[in-house]
């Protein structure tokens, strides 16, 4: 069964921090590269960060030095620690394989709003 459940979003002031979690089904998570994506209103979904099964990481230039992706293989969970948040980080955040799962399935996402 394919399943992705994102959580941890919320409203935060500029400069604040949030930690997102994504619980994935074993089918999606196991031995696969996982990614965090985001989609802001009126914009296309974009990759924010990715982590391989061997924990090699990649980040979009816009979040380098502020965001950290990690994974717990025992829990089939991937995390995104977001620090020094900016209003431009406001978006719905999703996790999925990288590249995205060929089934086209996406979870419900978690809303992150950065505003004073």
Secondary structure by P-SEA (a helix, b strand, c coil): cbbbbbcbbbbbcccbbbbbbbbbccccccccccbbbbbcccccccccccccccccccccccccccbbbbbcccccbbbbbbcccccccccbbbbccccccccccccbbbbbbbcc
